[in-house]
Amino acid sequence: MDSLKSWVSEHKLSSIGAVWASGIVASLAYNRARSPYKPSVRLIHARLHAQAFTLAVLSGAAAMHYYEGSRARARTREAGEDVAQNTLG
């Protein structure tokens, strides 16, 4: 899991593009058999679904980035307090 997380953090734009492309493909595949619409309408719907999926992934990534940042700041603060207590004590 850590290797996947590090790869995603190093290749952010590639990851977002892959999510968007997989959303398009998945939506087209799902709607191909179930939708009576013309292919142009199916393509528009697939694009909308992929954009919604990408926004959800980006929101999750932003939340994770915020959560990791707040945890790192808390650890830094705790480490600073421990050093201060050791030097005073």
A tleap script that builds the chain and sets N, CA, C and O, in Angstrom:
source leaprc.protein.ff14SB
mol = sequence {
  NMET ASP SER LEU LYS SER TRP VAL SER GLU
  HIE LYS LEU SER SER ILE GLY ALA VAL TRP
  ALA SER GLY ILE VAL ALA SER LEU ALA TYR
  ASN ARG ALA ARG SER PRO TYR LYS PRO SER
  VAL ARG LEU ILE HIE ALA ARG LEU HIE ALA
  GLN ALA PHE THR LEU ALA VAL LEU SER GLY
  ALA ALA ALA MET HIE TYR TYR GLU GLY SER
  ARG ALA ARG ALA ARG THR ARG GLU ALA GLY
  GLU ASP VAL ALA GLN ASN THR LEU CGLY
}
set mol.1.N position { 0.821 -1.188 0.000 }
set mol.1.CA position { 0.000 0.000 0.000 }
set mol.1.C position { 0.870 1.260 0.000 }
set mol.1.O position { 0.537 2.251 -0.649 }
set mol.2.N position { 1.979 1.211 0.728 }
set mol.2.CA position { 2.861 2.375 0.775 }
set mol.2.C position { 3.504 2.654 -0.578 }
set mol.2.O position { 3.702 3.811 -0.951 }
set mol.3.N position { 3.831 1.587 -1.314 }
set mol.3.CA position { 4.434 1.801 -2.628 }
set mol.3.C position { 3.435 2.442 -3.589 }
set mol.3.O position { 3.808 3.294 -4.396 }
set mol.4.N position { 2.172 2.038 -3.506 }
set mol.4.CA position { 1.142 2.653 -4.345 }
set mol.4.C position { 0.955 4.112 -3.966 }
set mol.4.O position { 0.836 4.971 -4.840 }
set mol.5.N position { 0.928 4.397 -2.672 }
set mol.5.CA position { 0.760 5.768 -2.204 }
set mol.5.C position { 1.924 6.652 -2.643 }
set mol.5.O position { 1.720 7.801 -3.035 }
set mol.6.N position { 3.137 6.120 -2.577 }
set mol.6.CA position { 4.293 6.922 -2.993 }
set mol.6.C position { 4.285 7.138 -4.504 }
set mol.6.O position { 4.647 8.217 -4.972 }
set mol.7.N position { 3.872 6.114 -5.283 }
set mol.7.CA position { 3.811 6.287 -6.732 }
set mol.7.C position { 2.773 7.347 -7.098 }
set mol.7.O position { 3.021 8.193 -7.958 }
set mol.8.N position { 1.620 7.300 -6.450 }
set mol.8.CA position { 0.565 8.281 -6.731 }
set mol.8.C position { 1.021 9.676 -6.359 }
set mol.8.O position { 0.738 10.627 -7.089 }
set mol.9.N position { 1.723 9.828 -5.237 }
set mol.9.CA position { 2.175 11.158 -4.842 }
set mol.9.C position { 3.233 11.698 -5.797 }
set mol.9.O position { 3.336 12.912 -5.971 }
set mol.10.N position { 4.025 10.817 -6.422 }
set mol.10.CA position { 5.036 11.253 -7.381 }
set mol.10.C position { 4.451 11.522 -8.761 }
set mol.10.O position { 4.978 12.352 -9.502 }
set mol.11.N position { 3.369 10.835 -9.117 }
set mol.11.CA position { 2.776 10.938 -10.455 }
set mol.11.C position { 1.310 11.383 -10.337 }
set mol.11.O position { 0.405 10.663 -10.759 }
set mol.12.N position { 1.088 12.540 -9.777 }
set mol.12.CA position { -0.278 13.005 -9.520 }
set mol.12.C position { -1.097 13.164 -10.796 }
set mol.12.O position { -2.227 12.680 -10.870 }
set mol.13.N position { -0.543 13.832 -11.794 }
set mol.13.CA position { -1.305 14.070 -13.020 }
set mol.13.C position { -1.573 12.783 -13.785 }
set mol.13.O position { -2.650 12.621 -14.359 }
set mol.14.N position { -0.623 11.878 -13.802 }
set mol.14.CA position { -0.843 10.586 -14.455 }
set mol.14.C position { -1.939 9.809 -13.747 }
set mol.14.O position { -2.756 9.150 -14.392 }
set mol.15.N position { -1.958 9.884 -12.428 }
set mol.15.CA position { -2.980 9.187 -11.656 }
set mol.15.C position { -4.363 9.745 -11.950 }
set mol.15.O position { -5.319 8.990 -12.125 }
set mol.16.N position { -4.468 11.063 -12.004 }
set mol.16.CA position { -5.755 11.692 -12.281 }
set mol.16.C position { -6.218 11.343 -13.700 }
set mol.16.O position { -7.394 11.052 -13.919 }
set mol.17.N position { -5.295 11.373 -14.654 }
set mol.17.CA position { -5.642 10.991 -16.020 }
set mol.17.C position { -6.083 9.545 -16.124 }
set mol.17.O position { -7.013 9.229 -16.866 }
set mol.18.N position { -5.426 8.667 -15.388 }
set mol.18.CA position { -5.801 7.251 -15.402 }
set mol.18.C position { -7.180 7.049 -14.791 }
set mol.18.O position { -7.966 6.243 -15.289 }
set mol.19.N position { -7.481 7.767 -13.724 }
set mol.19.CA position { -8.804 7.670 -13.101 }
set mol.19.C position { -9.870 8.160 -14.074 }
set mol.19.O position { -10.920 7.534 -14.220 }
set mol.20.N position { -9.596 9.284 -14.740 }
set mol.20.CA position { -10.567 9.829 -15.684 }
set mol.20.C position { -10.792 8.866 -16.841 }
set mol.20.O position { -11.935 8.605 -17.214 }
set mol.21.N position { -9.711 8.334 -17.413 }
set mol.21.CA position { -9.833 7.410 -18.541 }
set mol.21.C position { -10.562 6.125 -18.139 }
set mol.21.O position { -11.388 5.616 -18.896 }
set mol.22.N position { -10.259 5.606 -16.959 }
set mol.22.CA position { -10.947 4.396 -16.519 }
set mol.22.C position { -12.419 4.672 -16.255 }
set mol.22.O position { -13.257 3.796 -16.467 }
set mol.23.N position { -12.746 5.874 -15.794 }
set mol.23.CA position { -14.145 6.244 -15.616 }
set mol.23.C position { -14.887 6.294 -16.937 }
set mol.23.O position { -16.029 5.842 -17.027 }
set mol.24.N position { -14.251 6.841 -17.964 }
set mol.24.CA position { -14.852 6.879 -19.304 }
set mol.24.C position { -15.111 5.459 -19.814 }
set mol.24.O position { -16.212 5.141 -20.263 }
set mol.25.N position { -14.084 4.616 -19.738 }
set mol.25.CA position { -14.201 3.251 -20.247 }
set mol.25.C position { -15.267 2.479 -19.480 }
set mol.25.O position { -16.083 1.784 -20.086 }
set mol.26.N position { -15.268 2.591 -18.162 }
set mol.26.CA position { -16.251 1.860 -17.350 }
set mol.26.C position { -17.669 2.338 -17.652 }
set mol.26.O position { -18.587 1.525 -17.761 }
set mol.27.N position { -17.852 3.631 -17.786 }
set mol.27.CA position { -19.183 4.150 -18.068 }
set mol.27.C position { -19.661 3.740 -19.457 }
set mol.27.O position { -20.821 3.370 -19.634 }
set mol.28.N position { -18.765 3.807 -20.443 }
set mol.28.CA position { -19.145 3.368 -21.788 }
set mol.28.C position { -19.503 1.888 -21.805 }
set mol.28.O position { -20.480 1.493 -22.441 }
set mol.29.N position { -18.726 1.077 -21.119 }
set mol.29.CA position { -18.987 -0.362 -21.086 }
set mol.29.C position { -20.324 -0.653 -20.396 }
set mol.29.O position { -21.088 -1.505 -20.850 }
set mol.30.N position { -20.597 0.044 -19.319 }
set mol.30.CA position { -21.850 -0.176 -18.589 }
set mol.30.C position { -23.049 0.278 -19.413 }
set mol.30.O position { -24.052 -0.431 -19.495 }
set mol.31.N position { -22.949 1.450 -20.021 }
set mol.31.CA position { -24.077 2.005 -20.754 }
set mol.31.C position { -24.278 1.392 -22.126 }
set mol.31.O position { -25.354 1.531 -22.708 }
set mol.32.N position { -23.283 0.725 -22.651 }
set mol.32.CA position { -23.405 0.148 -23.993 }
set mol.32.C position { -24.534 -0.877 -24.055 }
set mol.32.O position { -25.308 -0.896 -25.013 }
set mol.33.N position { -24.626 -1.710 -23.055 }
set mol.33.CA position { -25.641 -2.760 -23.060 }
set mol.33.C position { -26.984 -2.288 -22.495 }
set mol.33.O position { -28.025 -2.872 -22.798 }
set mol.34.N position { -26.961 -1.247 -21.686 }
set mol.34.CA position { -28.179 -0.854 -20.973 }
set mol.34.C position { -28.868 0.386 -21.519 }
set mol.34.O position { -29.991 0.689 -21.115 }
set mol.35.N position { -28.237 1.098 -22.411 }
set mol.35.CA position { -28.766 2.382 -22.839 }
set mol.35.C position { -29.305 2.321 -24.267 }
set mol.35.O position { -28.615 1.849 -25.171 }
set mol.36.N position { -30.533 2.794 -24.471 }
set mol.36.CA position { -31.084 2.800 -25.830 }
set mol.36.C position { -30.682 4.045 -26.627 }
set mol.36.O position { -31.145 4.227 -27.752 }
set mol.37.N position { -29.834 4.895 -26.064 }
set mol.37.CA position { -29.481 6.157 -26.702 }
set mol.37.C position { -28.445 5.975 -27.806 }
set mol.37.O position { -27.810 4.928 -27.930 }
set mol.38.N position { -28.299 7.027 -28.596 }
set mol.38.CA position { -27.292 7.037 -29.661 }
set mol.38.C position { -25.892 7.056 -29.037 }
set mol.38.O position { -25.743 7.457 -27.882 }
set mol.39.N position { -24.875 6.633 -29.775 }
set mol.39.CA position { -23.505 6.626 -29.236 }
set mol.39.C position { -23.015 8.010 -28.801 }
set mol.39.O position { -22.249 8.112 -27.843 }
set mol.40.N position { -23.437 9.062 -29.475 }
set mol.40.CA position { -22.988 10.405 -29.082 }
set mol.40.C position { -23.513 10.770 -27.697 }
set mol.40.O position { -22.802 11.391 -26.906 }
set mol.41.N position { -24.749 10.390 -27.402 }
set mol.41.CA position { -25.327 10.682 -26.080 }
set mol.41.C position { -24.643 9.830 -25.019 }
set mol.41.O position { -24.382 10.294 -23.909 }
set mol.42.N position { -24.353 8.569 -25.375 }
set mol.42.CA position { -23.636 7.704 -24.429 }
set mol.42.C position { -22.249 8.254 -24.113 }
set mol.42.O position { -21.788 8.162 -22.975 }
set mol.43.N position { -21.583 8.826 -25.114 }
set mol.43.CA position { -20.266 9.411 -24.897 }
set mol.43.C position { -20.351 10.631 -23.978 }
set mol.43.O position { -19.494 10.814 -23.113 }
set mol.44.N position { -21.359 11.452 -24.155 }
set mol.44.CA position { -21.553 12.615 -23.276 }
set mol.44.C position { -21.806 12.151 -21.846 }
set mol.44.O position { -21.240 12.704 -20.903 }
set mol.45.N position { -22.655 11.136 -21.683 }
set mol.45.CA position { -22.929 10.626 -20.334 }
set mol.45.C position { -21.673 10.015 -19.714 }
set mol.45.O position { -21.421 10.182 -18.521 }
set mol.46.N position { -20.899 9.316 -20.515 }
set mol.46.CA position { -19.656 8.720 -20.001 }
set mol.46.C position { -18.695 9.808 -19.535 }
set mol.46.O position { -18.045 9.659 -18.500 }
set mol.47.N position { -18.601 10.898 -20.289 }
set mol.47.CA position { -17.725 11.999 -19.897 }
set mol.47.C position { -18.197 12.619 -18.580 }
set mol.47.O position { -17.382 12.929 -17.710 }
set mol.48.N position { -19.498 12.795 -18.437 }
set mol.48.CA position { -20.027 13.358 -17.192 }
set mol.48.C position { -19.767 12.436 -16.004 }
set mol.48.O position { -19.387 12.890 -14.925 }
set mol.49.N position { -19.975 11.137 -16.213 }
set mol.49.CA position { -19.710 10.187 -15.130 }
set mol.49.C position { -18.233 10.190 -14.749 }
set mol.49.O position { -17.893 10.153 -13.566 }
set mol.50.N position { -17.359 10.234 -15.746 }
set mol.50.CA position { -15.924 10.239 -15.478 }
set mol.50.C position { -15.511 11.509 -14.743 }
set mol.50.O position { -14.666 11.463 -13.849 }
set mol.51.N position { -16.099 12.637 -15.113 }
set mol.51.CA position { -15.772 13.881 -14.412 }
set mol.51.C position { -16.235 13.840 -12.961 }
set mol.51.O position { -15.522 14.297 -12.068 }
set mol.52.N position { -17.419 13.296 -12.723 }
set mol.52.CA position { -17.908 13.180 -11.345 }
set mol.52.C position { -17.015 12.251 -10.532 }
set mol.52.O position { -16.695 12.540 -9.379 }
set mol.53.N position { -16.616 11.143 -11.133 }
set mol.53.CA position { -15.731 10.194 -10.463 }
set mol.53.C position { -14.380 10.837 -10.163 }
set mol.53.O position { -13.823 10.643 -9.082 }
set mol.54.N position { -13.858 11.595 -11.111 }
set mol.54.CA position { -12.577 12.270 -10.922 }
set mol.54.C position { -12.673 13.313 -9.816 }
set mol.54.O position { -11.756 13.435 -9.003 }
set mol.55.N position { -13.765 14.065 -9.773 }
set mol.55.CA position { -13.951 15.039 -8.693 }
set mol.55.C position { -14.016 14.355 -7.331 }
set mol.55.O position { -13.478 14.869 -6.350 }
set mol.56.N position { -14.665 13.212 -7.270 }
set mol.56.CA position { -14.731 12.474 -6.006 }
set mol.56.C position { -13.339 12.013 -5.575 }
set mol.56.O position { -12.991 12.099 -4.397 }
set mol.57.N position { -12.550 11.528 -6.521 }
set mol.57.CA position { -11.186 11.084 -6.205 }
set mol.57.C position { -10.330 12.261 -5.775 }
set mol.57.O position { -9.558 12.148 -4.823 }
set mol.58.N position { -10.456 13.399 -6.468 }
set mol.58.CA position { -9.687 14.587 -6.099 }
set mol.58.C position { -10.080 15.089 -4.710 }
set mol.58.O position { -9.226 15.524 -3.938 }
set mol.59.N position { -11.369 15.029 -4.397 }
set mol.59.CA position { -11.814 15.438 -3.060 }
set mol.59.C position { -11.235 14.524 -1.991 }
set mol.59.O position { -10.803 14.984 -0.935 }
set mol.60.N position { -11.232 13.233 -2.271 }
set mol.60.CA position { -10.629 12.285 -1.331 }
set mol.60.C position { -9.143 12.518 -1.171 }
set mol.60.O position { -8.614 12.427 -0.063 }
set mol.61.N position { -8.466 12.818 -2.262 }
set mol.61.CA position { -7.026 13.088 -2.194 }
set mol.61.C position { -6.745 14.359 -1.404 }
set mol.61.O position { -5.782 14.419 -0.638 }
set mol.62.N position { -7.582 15.373 -1.588 }
set mol.62.CA position { -7.408 16.608 -0.826 }
set mol.62.C position { -7.637 16.370 0.661 }
set mol.62.O position { -6.903 16.895 1.497 }
set mol.63.N position { -8.651 15.581 0.989 }
set mol.63.CA position { -8.916 15.262 2.397 }
set mol.63.C position { -7.749 14.472 2.993 }
set mol.63.O position { -7.343 14.726 4.128 }
set mol.64.N position { -7.212 13.523 2.239 }
set mol.64.CA position { -6.086 12.742 2.737 }
set mol.64.C position { -4.847 13.621 2.909 }
set mol.64.O position { -4.105 13.469 3.879 }
set mol.65.N position { -4.625 14.532 1.972 }
set mol.65.CA position { -3.487 15.444 2.073 }
set mol.65.C position { -3.622 16.326 3.317 }
set mol.65.O position { -2.644 16.542 4.032 }
set mol.66.N position { -4.814 16.829 3.574 }
set mol.66.CA position { -5.052 17.652 4.756 }
set mol.66.C position { -4.861 16.839 6.031 }
set mol.66.O position { -4.247 17.312 6.988 }
set mol.67.N position { -5.388 15.613 6.045 }
set mol.67.CA position { -5.281 14.751 7.216 }
set mol.67.C position { -3.820 14.408 7.515 }
set mol.67.O position { -3.389 14.457 8.667 }
set mol.68.N position { -3.062 14.062 6.473 }
set mol.68.CA position { -1.646 13.744 6.677 }
set mol.68.C position { -0.865 14.964 7.137 }
set mol.68.O position { 0.028 14.840 7.975 }
set mol.69.N position { -1.182 16.137 6.608 }
set mol.69.CA position { -0.506 17.362 7.025 }
set mol.69.C position { -0.787 17.698 8.476 }
set mol.69.O position { 0.117 18.105 9.207 }
set mol.70.N position { -2.038 17.530 8.902 }
set mol.70.CA position { -2.363 17.834 10.292 }
set mol.70.C position { -1.719 16.831 11.236 }
set mol.70.O position { -1.314 17.193 12.341 }
set mol.71.N position { -1.619 15.566 10.810 }
set mol.71.CA position { -0.933 14.568 11.645 }
set mol.71.C position { 0.549 14.869 11.751 }
set mol.71.O position { 1.139 14.720 12.821 }
set mol.72.N position { 1.158 15.293 10.648 }
set mol.72.CA position { 2.585 15.615 10.663 }
set mol.72.C position { 2.857 16.821 11.552 }
set mol.72.O position { 3.844 16.839 12.287 }
set mol.73.N position { 1.988 17.831 11.493 }
set mol.73.CA position { 2.158 19.008 12.358 }
set mol.73.C position { 1.997 18.635 13.822 }
set mol.73.O position { 2.718 19.148 14.678 }
set mol.74.N position { 1.048 17.738 14.119 }
set mol.74.CA position { 0.851 17.305 15.507 }
set mol.74.C position { 2.073 16.537 16.007 }
set mol.74.O position { 2.498 16.720 17.148 }
set mol.75.N position { 2.643 15.671 15.151 }
set mol.75.CA position { 3.840 14.932 15.553 }
set mol.75.C position { 5.018 15.871 15.775 }
set mol.75.O position { 5.798 15.669 16.706 }
set mol.76.N position { 5.159 16.886 14.944 }
set mol.76.CA position { 6.239 17.857 15.093 }
set mol.76.C position { 6.073 18.628 16.393 }
set mol.76.O position { 7.042 18.868 17.113 }
set mol.77.N position { 4.842 19.011 16.685 }
set mol.77.CA position { 4.557 19.734 17.933 }
set mol.77.C position { 4.874 18.869 19.148 }
set mol.77.O position { 5.474 19.343 20.113 }
set mol.78.N position { 4.467 17.584 19.100 }
set mol.78.CA position { 4.738 16.675 20.217 }
set mol.78.C position { 6.239 16.458 20.384 }
set mol.78.O position { 6.737 16.411 21.508 }
set mol.79.N position { 6.955 16.329 19.282 }
set mol.79.CA position { 8.400 16.135 19.357 }
set mol.79.C position { 9.068 17.368 19.948 }
set mol.79.O position { 10.014 17.242 20.725 }
set mol.80.N position { 8.595 18.554 19.594 }
set mol.80.CA position { 9.140 19.789 20.144 }
set mol.80.C position { 8.873 19.899 21.630 }
set mol.80.O position { 9.728 20.376 22.377 }
set mol.81.N position { 7.692 19.464 22.078 }
set mol.81.CA position { 7.377 19.497 23.493 }
set mol.81.C position { 8.241 18.501 24.266 }
set mol.81.O position { 8.677 18.796 25.379 }
set mol.82.N position { 8.492 17.327 23.687 }
set mol.82.CA position { 9.324 16.326 24.341 }
set mol.82.C position { 10.760 16.838 24.497 }
set mol.82.O position { 11.390 16.625 25.534 }
set mol.83.N position { 11.267 17.505 23.473 }
set mol.83.CA position { 12.631 18.053 23.536 }
set mol.83.C position { 12.692 19.138 24.597 }
set mol.83.O position { 13.657 19.207 25.358 }
set mol.84.N position { 11.670 19.989 24.656 }
set mol.84.CA position { 11.641 21.073 25.652 }
set mol.84.C position { 11.581 20.499 27.060 }
set mol.84.O position { 12.241 21.016 27.961 }
set mol.85.N position { 10.812 19.452 27.265 }
set mol.85.CA position { 10.706 18.858 28.586 }
set mol.85.C position { 12.011 18.169 28.978 }
set mol.85.O position { 12.401 18.216 30.145 }
set mol.86.N position { 12.675 17.549 28.053 }
set mol.86.CA position { 13.943 16.873 28.349 }
set mol.86.C position { 15.032 17.868 28.685 }
set mol.86.O position { 15.871 17.590 29.543 }
set mol.87.N position { 15.043 19.009 28.041 }
set mol.87.CA position { 16.091 19.994 28.321 }
set mol.87.C position { 15.817 20.723 29.631 }
set mol.87.O position { 16.750 21.136 30.318 }
set mol.88.N position { 14.533 20.884 29.981 }
set mol.88.CA position { 14.207 21.559 31.240 }
set mol.88.C position { 14.331 20.605 32.435 }
set mol.88.O position { 14.721 21.014 33.528 }
set mol.89.N position { 14.003 19.363 32.215 }
set mol.89.CA position { 13.932 18.389 33.303 }
set mol.89.C position { 15.248 17.828 33.627 }
set mol.89.O position { 15.360 16.991 34.523 }
savepdb mol mol.pdb
quit
